[in-house]
Amino acid sequence: LDDFAKELKVYNPDELLTREQTCEFLQIDSSTLWHWTNKGKVTAYGIGSRRYFKKAEILENLKPLKK
């Protein structure tokens, strides 16, 4: 989470990420992103046939795990 906290300080809150960028950022497979989108865990925004994800919303959805 420390790495993500550093990201919070240097990102543009309106920044949009492509599917590929979102998967790389979260270090997940595209099928995981698809499932999360369908379950409402993350919101996708469309422009034409393209899908984008707001980086600010991705960071807001991250929660620390209980030990």
CHARMM-style PDB file with segment names, atoms N, HN, CA, C and O in Angstrom:
ATOM      1  N   LEU     1       0.811  -1.198   0.000  1.00  0.00      PROA
ATOM      2  CA  LEU     1       0.000   0.000   0.000  1.00  0.00      PROA
ATOM      3  C   LEU     1       0.850   1.256   0.000  1.00  0.00      PROA
ATOM      4  O   LEU     1       0.400   2.312  -0.443  1.00  0.00      PROA
ATOM      5  N   ASP     2       2.077   1.150   0.494  1.00  0.00      PROA
ATOM      6  HN  ASP     2       2.442   0.292   0.854  1.00  0.00      PROA
ATOM      7  CA  ASP     2       2.949   2.320   0.483  1.00  0.00      PROA
ATOM      8  C   ASP     2       3.212   2.792  -0.936  1.00  0.00      PROA
ATOM      9  O   ASP     2       3.257   3.993  -1.200  1.00  0.00      PROA
ATOM     10  N   ASP     3       3.388   1.836  -1.854  1.00  0.00      PROA
ATOM     11  HN  ASP     3       3.352   0.860  -1.640  1.00  0.00      PROA
ATOM     12  CA  ASP     3       3.609   2.203  -3.252  1.00  0.00      PROA
ATOM     13  C   ASP     3       2.395   2.921  -3.817  1.00  0.00      PROA
ATOM     14  O   ASP     3       2.532   3.892  -4.562  1.00  0.00      PROA
ATOM     15  N   PHE     4       1.207   2.443  -3.463  1.00  0.00      PROA
ATOM     16  HN  PHE     4       1.096   1.654  -2.859  1.00  0.00      PROA
ATOM     17  CA  PHE     4      -0.009   3.085  -3.951  1.00  0.00      PROA
ATOM     18  C   PHE     4      -0.178   4.465  -3.331  1.00  0.00      PROA
ATOM     19  O   PHE     4      -0.675   5.380  -3.987  1.00  0.00      PROA
ATOM     20  N   ALA     5       0.232   4.625  -2.071  1.00  0.00      PROA
ATOM     21  HN  ALA     5       0.636   3.882  -1.539  1.00  0.00      PROA
ATOM     22  CA  ALA     5       0.143   5.935  -1.427  1.00  0.00      PROA
ATOM     23  C   ALA     5       1.047   6.935  -2.143  1.00  0.00      PROA
ATOM     24  O   ALA     5       0.690   8.102  -2.299  1.00  0.00      PROA
ATOM     25  N   LYS     6       2.214   6.474  -2.576  1.00  0.00      PROA
ATOM     26  HN  LYS     6       2.504   5.525  -2.449  1.00  0.00      PROA
ATOM     27  CA  LYS     6       3.104   7.350  -3.344  1.00  0.00      PROA
ATOM     28  C   LYS     6       2.467   7.721  -4.670  1.00  0.00      PROA
ATOM     29  O   LYS     6       2.590   8.858  -5.124  1.00  0.00      PROA
ATOM     30  N   GLU     7       1.787   6.766  -5.293  1.00  0.00      PROA
ATOM     31  HN  GLU     7       1.687   5.842  -4.924  1.00  0.00      PROA
ATOM     32  CA  GLU     7       1.086   7.022  -6.551  1.00  0.00      PROA
ATOM     33  C   GLU     7       0.032   8.106  -6.371  1.00  0.00      PROA
ATOM     34  O   GLU     7      -0.167   8.938  -7.256  1.00  0.00      PROA
ATOM     35  N   LEU     8      -0.638   8.095  -5.230  1.00  0.00      PROA
ATOM     36  HN  LEU     8      -0.477   7.419  -4.511  1.00  0.00      PROA
ATOM     37  CA  LEU     8      -1.692   9.071  -4.976  1.00  0.00      PROA
ATOM     38  C   LEU     8      -1.166  10.496  -5.051  1.00  0.00      PROA
ATOM     39  O   LEU     8      -1.885  11.406  -5.463  1.00  0.00      PROA
ATOM     40  N   LYS     9       0.069  10.692  -4.658  1.00  0.00      PROA
ATOM     41  HN  LYS     9       0.654   9.953  -4.323  1.00  0.00      PROA
ATOM     42  CA  LYS     9       0.642  12.028  -4.601  1.00  0.00      PROA
ATOM     43  C   LYS     9       1.060  12.553  -5.961  1.00  0.00      PROA
ATOM     44  O   LYS     9       1.221  13.763  -6.120  1.00  0.00      PROA
ATOM     45  N   VAL    10       1.242  11.684  -6.949  1.00  0.00      PROA
ATOM     46  HN  VAL    10       1.112  10.701  -6.819  1.00  0.00      PROA
ATOM     47  CA  VAL    10       1.798  12.128  -8.226  1.00  0.00      PROA
ATOM     48  C   VAL    10       0.913  11.817  -9.425  1.00  0.00      PROA
ATOM     49  O   VAL    10       1.403  11.790 -10.554  1.00  0.00      PROA
ATOM     50  N   TYR    11      -0.366  11.585  -9.210  1.00  0.00      PROA
ATOM     51  HN  TYR    11      -0.764  11.607  -8.293  1.00  0.00      PROA
ATOM     52  CA  TYR    11      -1.201  11.244 -10.350  1.00  0.00      PROA
ATOM     53  C   TYR    11      -2.212  12.341 -10.636  1.00  0.00      PROA
ATOM     54  O   TYR    11      -2.551  13.139  -9.763  1.00  0.00      PROA
ATOM     55  N   ASN    12      -2.676  12.364 -11.845  1.00  0.00      PROA
ATOM     56  HN  ASN    12      -2.401  11.716 -12.555  1.00  0.00      PROA
ATOM     57  CA  ASN    12      -3.733  13.268 -12.271  1.00  0.00      PROA
ATOM     58  C   ASN    12      -5.059  12.602 -11.910  1.00  0.00      PROA
ATOM     59  O   ASN    12      -5.334  11.505 -12.395  1.00  0.00      PROA
ATOM     60  N   PRO    13      -5.898  13.234 -11.066  1.00  0.00      PROA
ATOM     61  CA  PRO    13      -7.132  12.569 -10.630  1.00  0.00      PROA
ATOM     62  C   PRO    13      -8.108  12.270 -11.767  1.00  0.00      PROA
ATOM     63  O   PRO    13      -8.979  11.413 -11.617  1.00  0.00      PROA
ATOM     64  N   ASP    14      -7.978  12.953 -12.884  1.00  0.00      PROA
ATOM     65  HN  ASP    14      -7.271  13.649 -13.006  1.00  0.00      PROA
ATOM     66  CA  ASP    14      -8.863  12.718 -14.025  1.00  0.00      PROA
ATOM     67  C   ASP    14      -8.279  11.728 -15.026  1.00  0.00      PROA
ATOM     68  O   ASP    14      -8.855  11.504 -16.091  1.00  0.00      PROA
ATOM     69  N   GLU    15      -7.140  11.139 -14.687  1.00  0.00      PROA
ATOM     70  HN  GLU    15      -6.672  11.321 -13.822  1.00  0.00      PROA
ATOM     71  CA  GLU    15      -6.450  10.243 -15.620  1.00  0.00      PROA
ATOM     72  C   GLU    15      -7.283   8.996 -15.907  1.00  0.00      PROA
ATOM     73  O   GLU    15      -7.806   8.350 -14.998  1.00  0.00      PROA
ATOM     74  N   LEU    16      -7.390   8.682 -17.184  1.00  0.00      PROA
ATOM     75  HN  LEU    16      -6.965   9.207 -17.922  1.00  0.00      PROA
ATOM     76  CA  LEU    16      -8.087   7.475 -17.617  1.00  0.00      PROA
ATOM     77  C   LEU    16      -7.066   6.428 -18.032  1.00  0.00      PROA
ATOM     78  O   LEU    16      -6.062   6.741 -18.672  1.00  0.00      PROA
ATOM     79  N   LEU    17      -7.332   5.187 -17.662  1.00  0.00      PROA
ATOM     80  HN  LEU    17      -8.148   4.933 -17.142  1.00  0.00      PROA
ATOM     81  CA  LEU    17      -6.462   4.073 -18.022  1.00  0.00      PROA
ATOM     82  C   LEU    17      -7.202   3.145 -18.968  1.00  0.00      PROA
ATOM     83  O   LEU    17      -8.407   2.933 -18.826  1.00  0.00      PROA
ATOM     84  N   THR    18      -6.481   2.594 -19.931  1.00  0.00      PROA
ATOM     85  HN  THR    18      -5.503   2.766 -20.046  1.00  0.00      PROA
ATOM     86  CA  THR    18      -7.056   1.569 -20.802  1.00  0.00      PROA
ATOM     87  C   THR    18      -7.156   0.269 -20.007  1.00  0.00      PROA
ATOM     88  O   THR    18      -6.665   0.179 -18.882  1.00  0.00      PROA
ATOM     89  N   ARG    19      -7.793  -0.729 -20.600  1.00  0.00      PROA
ATOM     90  HN  ARG    19      -8.192  -0.656 -21.514  1.00  0.00      PROA
ATOM     91  CA  ARG    19      -7.864  -2.041 -19.940  1.00  0.00      PROA
ATOM     92  C   ARG    19      -6.460  -2.578 -19.671  1.00  0.00      PROA
ATOM     93  O   ARG    19      -6.167  -3.077 -18.584  1.00  0.00      PROA
ATOM     94  N   GLU    20      -5.608  -2.466 -20.672  1.00  0.00      PROA
ATOM     95  HN  GLU    20      -5.846  -2.060 -21.554  1.00  0.00      PROA
ATOM     96  CA  GLU    20      -4.251  -2.993 -20.536  1.00  0.00      PROA
ATOM     97  C   GLU    20      -3.492  -2.258 -19.433  1.00  0.00      PROA
ATOM     98  O   GLU    20      -2.804  -2.887 -18.629  1.00  0.00      PROA
ATOM     99  N   GLN    21      -3.615  -0.933 -19.393  1.00  0.00      PROA
ATOM    100  HN  GLN    21      -4.174  -0.423 -20.046  1.00  0.00      PROA
ATOM    101  CA  GLN    21      -2.922  -0.149 -18.369  1.00  0.00      PROA
ATOM    102  C   GLN    21      -3.450  -0.475 -16.977  1.00  0.00      PROA
ATOM    103  O   GLN    21      -2.682  -0.550 -16.018  1.00  0.00      PROA
ATOM    104  N   THR    22      -4.764  -0.669 -16.870  1.00  0.00      PROA
ATOM    105  HN  THR    22      -5.388  -0.608 -17.650  1.00  0.00      PROA
ATOM    106  CA  THR    22      -5.370  -0.998 -15.585  1.00  0.00      PROA
ATOM    107  C   THR    22      -4.876  -2.356 -15.095  1.00  0.00      PROA
ATOM    108  O   THR    22      -4.539  -2.512 -13.922  1.00  0.00      PROA
ATOM    109  N   CYS    23      -4.834  -3.327 -15.987  1.00  0.00      PROA
ATOM    110  HN  CYS    23      -5.108  -3.200 -16.940  1.00  0.00      PROA
ATOM    111  CA  CYS    23      -4.334  -4.660 -15.625  1.00  0.00      PROA
ATOM    112  C   CYS    23      -2.877  -4.596 -15.191  1.00  0.00      PROA
ATOM    113  O   CYS    23      -2.486  -5.238 -14.216  1.00  0.00      PROA
ATOM    114  N   GLU    24      -2.086  -3.835 -15.903  1.00  0.00      PROA
ATOM    115  HN  GLU    24      -2.403  -3.314 -16.695  1.00  0.00      PROA
ATOM    116  CA  GLU    24      -0.671  -3.705 -15.549  1.00  0.00      PROA
ATOM    117  C   GLU    24      -0.527  -3.001 -14.205  1.00  0.00      PROA
ATOM    118  O   GLU    24       0.274  -3.417 -13.368  1.00  0.00      PROA
ATOM    119  N   PHE    25      -1.291  -1.946 -13.997  1.00  0.00      PROA
ATOM    120  HN  PHE    25      -1.942  -1.608 -14.677  1.00  0.00      PROA
ATOM    121  CA  PHE    25      -1.231  -1.177 -12.755  1.00  0.00      PROA
ATOM    122  C   PHE    25      -1.593  -2.043 -11.549  1.00  0.00      PROA
ATOM    123  O   PHE    25      -0.931  -1.978 -10.513  1.00  0.00      PROA
ATOM    124  N   LEU    26      -2.643  -2.851 -11.685  1.00  0.00      PROA
ATOM    125  HN  LEU    26      -3.181  -2.903 -12.527  1.00  0.00      PROA
ATOM    126  CA  LEU    26      -3.101  -3.706 -10.590  1.00  0.00      PROA
ATOM    127  C   LEU    26      -2.427  -5.071 -10.567  1.00  0.00      PROA
ATOM    128  O   LEU    26      -2.623  -5.848  -9.632  1.00  0.00      PROA
ATOM    129  N   GLN    27      -1.639  -5.364 -11.587  1.00  0.00      PROA
ATOM    130  HN  GLN    27      -1.480  -4.733 -12.346  1.00  0.00      PROA
ATOM    131  CA  GLN    27      -0.949  -6.649 -11.728  1.00  0.00      PROA
ATOM    132  C   GLN    27      -1.954  -7.801 -11.696  1.00  0.00      PROA
ATOM    133  O   GLN    27      -1.814  -8.756 -10.931  1.00  0.00      PROA
ATOM    134  N   ILE    28      -2.976  -7.677 -12.557  1.00  0.00      PROA
ATOM    135  HN  ILE    28      -3.089  -6.902 -13.178  1.00  0.00      PROA
ATOM    136  CA  ILE    28      -4.008  -8.703 -12.673  1.00  0.00      PROA
ATOM    137  C   ILE    28      -4.184  -9.080 -14.136  1.00  0.00      PROA
ATOM    138  O   ILE    28      -3.713  -8.377 -15.030  1.00  0.00      PROA
ATOM    139  N   ASP    29      -4.861 -10.187 -14.370  1.00  0.00      PROA
ATOM    140  HN  ASP    29      -5.244 -10.757 -13.643  1.00  0.00      PROA
ATOM    141  CA  ASP    29      -5.165 -10.644 -15.718  1.00  0.00      PROA
ATOM    142  C   ASP    29      -6.406  -9.912 -16.231  1.00  0.00      PROA
ATOM    143  O   ASP    29      -7.226  -9.443 -15.441  1.00  0.00      PROA
ATOM    144  N   SER    30      -6.538  -9.818 -17.539  1.00  0.00      PROA
ATOM    145  HN  SER    30      -5.872 -10.199 -18.180  1.00  0.00      PROA
ATOM    146  CA  SER    30      -7.689  -9.127 -18.127  1.00  0.00      PROA
ATOM    147  C   SER    30      -9.011  -9.807 -17.765  1.00  0.00      PROA
ATOM    148  O   SER    30     -10.042  -9.142 -17.667  1.00  0.00      PROA
ATOM    149  N   SER    31      -8.986 -11.123 -17.568  1.00  0.00      PROA
ATOM    150  HN  SER    31      -8.148 -11.663 -17.648  1.00  0.00      PROA
ATOM    151  CA  SER    31     -10.222 -11.816 -17.176  1.00  0.00      PROA
ATOM    152  C   SER    31     -10.657 -11.399 -15.769  1.00  0.00      PROA
ATOM    153  O   SER    31     -11.853 -11.312 -15.491  1.00  0.00      PROA
ATOM    154  N   THR    32      -9.705 -11.146 -14.892  1.00  0.00      PROA
ATOM    155  HN  THR    32      -8.733 -11.217 -15.117  1.00  0.00      PROA
ATOM    156  CA  THR    32     -10.024 -10.664 -13.544  1.00  0.00      PROA
ATOM    157  C   THR    32     -10.662  -9.287 -13.620  1.00  0.00      PROA
ATOM    158  O   THR    32     -11.650  -9.020 -12.936  1.00  0.00      PROA
ATOM    159  N   LEU    33     -10.109  -8.420 -14.436  1.00  0.00      PROA
ATOM    160  HN  LEU    33      -9.306  -8.637 -14.992  1.00  0.00      PROA
ATOM    161  CA  LEU    33     -10.682  -7.083 -14.603  1.00  0.00      PROA
ATOM    162  C   LEU    33     -12.093  -7.179 -15.163  1.00  0.00      PROA
ATOM    163  O   LEU    33     -12.979  -6.434 -14.743  1.00  0.00      PROA
ATOM    164  N   TRP    34     -12.309  -8.084 -16.101  1.00  0.00      PROA
ATOM    165  HN  TRP    34     -11.589  -8.689 -16.442  1.00  0.00      PROA
ATOM    166  CA  TRP    34     -13.632  -8.282 -16.684  1.00  0.00      PROA
ATOM    167  C   TRP    34     -14.632  -8.716 -15.605  1.00  0.00      PROA
ATOM    168  O   TRP    34     -15.749  -8.202 -15.543  1.00  0.00      PROA
ATOM    169  N   HSD    35     -14.217  -9.671 -14.752  1.00  0.00      PROA
ATOM    170  HN  HSD    35     -13.310 -10.088 -14.803  1.00  0.00      PROA
ATOM    171  CA  HSD    35     -15.095 -10.148 -13.676  1.00  0.00      PROA
ATOM    172  C   HSD    35     -15.391  -9.029 -12.675  1.00  0.00      PROA
ATOM    173  O   HSD    35     -16.535  -8.858 -12.253  1.00  0.00      PROA
ATOM    174  N   TRP    36     -14.368  -8.273 -12.299  1.00  0.00      PROA
ATOM    175  HN  TRP    36     -13.439  -8.412 -12.641  1.00  0.00      PROA
ATOM    176  CA  TRP    36     -14.564  -7.172 -11.354  1.00  0.00      PROA
ATOM    177  C   TRP    36     -15.512  -6.123 -11.923  1.00  0.00      PROA
ATOM    178  O   TRP    36     -16.334  -5.563 -11.199  1.00  0.00      PROA
ATOM    179  N   THR    37     -15.394  -5.860 -13.217  1.00  0.00      PROA
ATOM    180  HN  THR    37     -14.726  -6.315 -13.805  1.00  0.00      PROA
ATOM    181  CA  THR    37     -16.276  -4.887 -13.863  1.00  0.00      PROA
ATOM    182  C   THR    37     -17.716  -5.391 -13.858  1.00  0.00      PROA
ATOM    183  O   THR    37     -18.638  -4.634 -13.556  1.00  0.00      PROA
ATOM    184  N   ASN    38     -17.910  -6.659 -14.190  1.00  0.00      PROA
ATOM    185  HN  ASN    38     -17.160  -7.274 -14.436  1.00  0.00      PROA
ATOM    186  CA  ASN    38     -19.258  -7.232 -14.215  1.00  0.00      PROA
ATOM    187  C   ASN    38     -19.890  -7.316 -12.830  1.00  0.00      PROA
ATOM    188  O   ASN    38     -21.111  -7.227 -12.698  1.00  0.00      PROA
ATOM    189  N   LYS    39     -19.068  -7.487 -11.798  1.00  0.00      PROA
ATOM    190  HN  LYS    39     -18.076  -7.560 -11.905  1.00  0.00      PROA
ATOM    191  CA  LYS    39     -19.579  -7.558 -10.429  1.00  0.00      PROA
ATOM    192  C   LYS    39     -19.745  -6.173  -9.806  1.00  0.00      PROA
ATOM    193  O   LYS    39     -20.254  -6.054  -8.691  1.00  0.00      PROA
ATOM    194  N   GLY    40     -19.323  -5.128 -10.514  1.00  0.00      PROA
ATOM    195  HN  GLY    40     -18.910  -5.225 -11.419  1.00  0.00      PROA
ATOM    196  CA  GLY    40     -19.468  -3.769 -10.005  1.00  0.00      PROA
ATOM    197  C   GLY    40     -18.365  -3.324  -9.068  1.00  0.00      PROA
ATOM    198  O   GLY    40     -18.490  -2.288  -8.414  1.00  0.00      PROA
ATOM    199  N   LYS    41     -17.284  -4.088  -8.991  1.00  0.00      PROA
ATOM    200  HN  LYS    41     -17.182  -4.929  -9.523  1.00  0.00      PROA
ATOM    201  CA  LYS    41     -16.171  -3.705  -8.124  1.00  0.00      PROA
ATOM    202  C   LYS    41     -15.396  -2.526  -8.698  1.00  0.00      PROA
ATOM    203  O   LYS    41     -14.851  -1.713  -7.951  1.00  0.00      PROA
ATOM    204  N   VAL    42     -15.347  -2.432 -10.012  1.00  0.00      PROA
ATOM    205  HN  VAL    42     -15.789  -3.092 -10.619  1.00  0.00      PROA
ATOM    206  CA  VAL    42     -14.741  -1.284 -10.697  1.00  0.00      PROA
ATOM    207  C   VAL    42     -15.708  -0.838 -11.789  1.00  0.00      PROA
ATOM    208  O   VAL    42     -16.481  -1.633 -12.322  1.00  0.00      PROA
ATOM    209  N   THR    43     -15.645   0.447 -12.106  1.00  0.00      PROA
ATOM    210  HN  THR    43     -15.017   1.093 -11.673  1.00  0.00      PROA
ATOM    211  CA  THR    43     -16.537   1.007 -13.117  1.00  0.00      PROA
ATOM    212  C   THR    43     -15.757   1.300 -14.385  1.00  0.00      PROA
ATOM    213  O   THR    43     -14.698   1.926 -14.349  1.00  0.00      PROA
ATOM    214  N   ALA    44     -16.289   0.842 -15.497  1.00  0.00      PROA
ATOM    215  HN  ALA    44     -17.150   0.333 -15.527  1.00  0.00      PROA
ATOM    216  CA  ALA    44     -15.681   1.113 -16.803  1.00  0.00      PROA
ATOM    217  C   ALA    44     -16.461   2.238 -17.471  1.00  0.00      PROA
ATOM    218  O   ALA    44     -17.682   2.329 -17.345  1.00  0.00      PROA
ATOM    219  N   TYR    45     -15.735   3.087 -18.181  1.00  0.00      PROA
ATOM    220  HN  TYR    45     -14.743   3.013 -18.284  1.00  0.00      PROA
ATOM    221  CA  TYR    45     -16.332   4.182 -18.936  1.00  0.00      PROA
ATOM    222  C   TYR    45     -16.010   3.964 -20.398  1.00  0.00      PROA
ATOM    223  O   TYR    45     -14.900   3.560 -20.741  1.00  0.00      PROA
ATOM    224  N   GLY    46     -16.967   4.227 -21.250  1.00  0.00      PROA
ATOM    225  HN  GLY    46     -17.869   4.555 -20.971  1.00  0.00      PROA
ATOM    226  CA  GLY    46     -16.769   3.964 -22.668  1.00  0.00      PROA
ATOM    227  C   GLY    46     -16.767   5.213 -23.509  1.00  0.00      PROA
ATOM    228  O   GLY    46     -17.513   6.161 -23.264  1.00  0.00      PROA
ATOM    229  N   ILE    47     -15.916   5.188 -24.502  1.00  0.00      PROA
ATOM    230  HN  ILE    47     -15.310   4.417 -24.701  1.00  0.00      PROA
ATOM    231  CA  ILE    47     -15.894   6.191 -25.563  1.00  0.00      PROA
ATOM    232  C   ILE    47     -15.864   5.380 -26.846  1.00  0.00      PROA
ATOM    233  O   ILE    47     -14.848   4.775 -27.188  1.00  0.00      PROA
ATOM    234  N   GLY    48     -16.974   5.373 -27.547  1.00  0.00      PROA
ATOM    235  HN  GLY    48     -17.800   5.864 -27.269  1.00  0.00      PROA
ATOM    236  CA  GLY    48     -17.072   4.503 -28.715  1.00  0.00      PROA
ATOM    237  C   GLY    48     -17.024   3.060 -28.259  1.00  0.00      PROA
ATOM    238  O   GLY    48     -17.763   2.662 -27.358  1.00  0.00      PROA
ATOM    239  N   SER    49     -16.165   2.283 -28.874  1.00  0.00      PROA
ATOM    240  HN  SER    49     -15.566   2.606 -29.606  1.00  0.00      PROA
ATOM    241  CA  SER    49     -16.034   0.877 -28.482  1.00  0.00      PROA
ATOM    242  C   SER    49     -14.903   0.668 -27.473  1.00  0.00      PROA
ATOM    243  O   SER    49     -14.633  -0.464 -27.070  1.00  0.00      PROA
ATOM    244  N   ARG    50     -14.251   1.743 -27.069  1.00  0.00      PROA
ATOM    245  HN  ARG    50     -14.470   2.662 -27.396  1.00  0.00      PROA
ATOM    246  CA  ARG    50     -13.129   1.653 -26.123  1.00  0.00      PROA
ATOM    247  C   ARG    50     -13.628   1.732 -24.687  1.00  0.00      PROA
ATOM    248  O   ARG    50     -14.622   2.401 -24.406  1.00  0.00      PROA
ATOM    249  N   ARG    51     -12.942   1.053 -23.784  1.00  0.00      PROA
ATOM    250  HN  ARG    51     -12.134   0.509 -24.012  1.00  0.00      PROA
ATOM    251  CA  ARG    51     -13.280   1.086 -22.367  1.00  0.00      PROA
ATOM    252  C   ARG    51     -12.111   1.678 -21.595  1.00  0.00      PROA
ATOM    253  O   ARG    51     -10.947   1.373 -21.851  1.00  0.00      PROA
ATOM    254  N   TYR    52     -12.460   2.533 -20.643  1.00  0.00      PROA
ATOM    255  HN  TYR    52     -13.406   2.781 -20.434  1.00  0.00      PROA
ATOM    256  CA  TYR    52     -11.458   3.186 -19.808  1.00  0.00      PROA
ATOM    257  C   TYR    52     -11.860   3.077 -18.346  1.00  0.00      PROA
ATOM    258  O   TYR    52     -13.030   2.882 -18.018  1.00  0.00      PROA
ATOM    259  N   PHE    53     -10.866   3.206 -17.478  1.00  0.00      PROA
ATOM    260  HN  PHE    53      -9.916   3.365 -17.745  1.00  0.00      PROA
ATOM    261  CA  PHE    53     -11.076   3.145 -16.044  1.00  0.00      PROA
ATOM    262  C   PHE    53     -10.417   4.365 -15.422  1.00  0.00      PROA
ATOM    263  O   PHE    53      -9.305   4.737 -15.798  1.00  0.00      PROA
ATOM    264  N   LYS    54     -11.108   4.993 -14.463  1.00  0.00      PROA
ATOM    265  HN  LYS    54     -12.011   4.691 -14.158  1.00  0.00      PROA
ATOM    266  CA  LYS    54     -10.552   6.163 -13.791  1.00  0.00      PROA
ATOM    267  C   LYS    54      -9.565   5.690 -12.733  1.00  0.00      PROA
ATOM    268  O   LYS    54      -9.895   4.886 -11.862  1.00  0.00      PROA
ATOM    269  N   LYS    55      -8.346   6.212 -12.833  1.00  0.00      PROA
ATOM    270  HN  LYS    55      -8.078   6.865 -13.541  1.00  0.00      PROA
ATOM    271  CA  LYS    55      -7.303   5.799 -11.901  1.00  0.00      PROA
ATOM    272  C   LYS    55      -7.677   6.160 -10.464  1.00  0.00      PROA
ATOM    273  O   LYS    55      -7.397   5.401  -9.536  1.00  0.00      PROA
ATOM    274  N   ALA    56      -8.309   7.315 -10.282  1.00  0.00      PROA
ATOM    275  HN  ALA    56      -8.537   7.932 -11.036  1.00  0.00      PROA
ATOM    276  CA  ALA    56      -8.708   7.736  -8.939  1.00  0.00      PROA
ATOM    277  C   ALA    56      -9.680   6.738  -8.319  1.00  0.00      PROA
ATOM    278  O   ALA    56      -9.577   6.432  -7.132  1.00  0.00      PROA
ATOM    279  N   GLU    57     -10.617   6.231  -9.107  1.00  0.00      PROA
ATOM    280  HN  GLU    57     -10.700   6.480 -10.072  1.00  0.00      PROA
ATOM    281  CA  GLU    57     -11.585   5.256  -8.593  1.00  0.00      PROA
ATOM    282  C   GLU    57     -10.921   3.926  -8.275  1.00  0.00      PROA
ATOM    283  O   GLU    57     -11.281   3.263  -7.302  1.00  0.00      PROA
ATOM    284  N   ILE    58      -9.959   3.538  -9.089  1.00  0.00      PROA
ATOM    285  HN  ILE    58      -9.667   4.076  -9.880  1.00  0.00      PROA
ATOM    286  CA  ILE    58      -9.219   2.296  -8.828  1.00  0.00      PROA
ATOM    287  C   ILE    58      -8.508   2.405  -7.482  1.00  0.00      PROA
ATOM    288  O   ILE    58      -8.559   1.479  -6.673  1.00  0.00      PROA
ATOM    289  N   LEU    59      -7.842   3.538  -7.242  1.00  0.00      PROA
ATOM    290  HN  LEU    59      -7.800   4.291  -7.899  1.00  0.00      PROA
ATOM    291  CA  LEU    59      -7.113   3.726  -5.994  1.00  0.00      PROA
ATOM    292  C   LEU    59      -8.062   3.805  -4.801  1.00  0.00      PROA
ATOM    293  O   LEU    59      -7.733   3.317  -3.720  1.00  0.00      PROA
ATOM    294  N   GLU    60      -9.232   4.410  -4.983  1.00  0.00      PROA
ATOM    295  HN  GLU    60      -9.499   4.806  -5.862  1.00  0.00      PROA
ATOM    296  CA  GLU    60     -10.215   4.496  -3.897  1.00  0.00      PROA
ATOM    297  C   GLU    60     -10.743   3.119  -3.509  1.00  0.00      PROA
ATOM    298  O   GLU    60     -11.085   2.894  -2.348  1.00  0.00      PROA
ATOM    299  N   ASN    61     -10.813   2.203  -4.458  1.00  0.00      PROA
ATOM    300  HN  ASN    61     -10.535   2.385  -5.401  1.00  0.00      PROA
ATOM    301  CA  ASN    61     -11.348   0.866  -4.195  1.00  0.00      PROA
ATOM    302  C   ASN    61     -10.364  -0.051  -3.485  1.00  0.00      PROA
ATOM    303  O   ASN    61     -10.754  -1.110  -2.992  1.00  0.00      PROA
ATOM    304  N   LEU    62      -9.102   0.335  -3.425  1.00  0.00      PROA
ATOM    305  HN  LEU    62      -8.785   1.195  -3.826  1.00  0.00      PROA
ATOM    306  CA  LEU    62      -8.109  -0.485  -2.730  1.00  0.00      PROA
ATOM    307  C   LEU    62      -8.330  -0.366  -1.230  1.00  0.00      PROA
ATOM    308  O   LEU    62      -8.463   0.737  -0.700  1.00  0.00      PROA
ATOM    309  N   LYS    63      -8.369  -1.505  -0.551  1.00  0.00      PROA
ATOM    310  HN  LYS    63      -8.261  -2.401  -0.982  1.00  0.00      PROA
ATOM    311  CA  LYS    63      -8.593  -1.526   0.888  1.00  0.00      PROA
ATOM    312  C   LYS    63      -7.501  -2.355   1.542  1.00  0.00      PROA
ATOM    313  O   LYS    63      -7.094  -3.385   1.005  1.00  0.00      PROA
ATOM    314  N   PRO    64      -7.024  -1.909   2.705  1.00  0.00      PROA
ATOM    315  CA  PRO    64      -6.019  -2.720   3.395  1.00  0.00      PROA
ATOM    316  C   PRO    64      -6.636  -4.020   3.899  1.00  0.00      PROA
ATOM    317  O   PRO    64      -7.791  -4.057   4.324  1.00  0.00      PROA
ATOM    318  N   LEU    65      -5.851  -5.069   3.842  1.00  0.00      PROA
ATOM    319  HN  LEU    65      -4.913  -5.039   3.497  1.00  0.00      PROA
ATOM    320  CA  LEU    65      -6.303  -6.378   4.319  1.00  0.00      PROA
ATOM    321  C   LEU    65      -6.084  -6.480   5.822  1.00  0.00      PROA
ATOM    322  O   LEU    65      -5.091  -5.980   6.352  1.00  0.00      PROA
ATOM    323  N   LYS    66      -7.012  -7.127   6.496  1.00  0.00      PROA
ATOM    324  HN  LYS    66      -7.819  -7.533   6.066  1.00  0.00      PROA
ATOM    325  CA  LYS    66      -6.860  -7.346   7.935  1.00  0.00      PROA
ATOM    326  C   LYS    66      -5.912  -8.512   8.148  1.00  0.00      PROA
ATOM    327  O   LYS    66      -5.939  -9.493   7.405  1.00  0.00      PROA
ATOM    328  N   LYS    67      -5.078  -8.396   9.166  1.00  0.00      PROA
ATOM    329  HN  LYS    67      -5.056  -7.599   9.769  1.00  0.00      PROA
ATOM    330  CA  LYS    67      -4.125  -9.463   9.474  1.00  0.00      PROA
ATOM    331  C   LYS    67      -4.685 -10.403  10.487  1.00  0.00      PROA
ATOM    332  OT1 LYS    67      -4.021 -11.367  10.868  1.00  0.00      PROA
TER     333      LYS     67
END
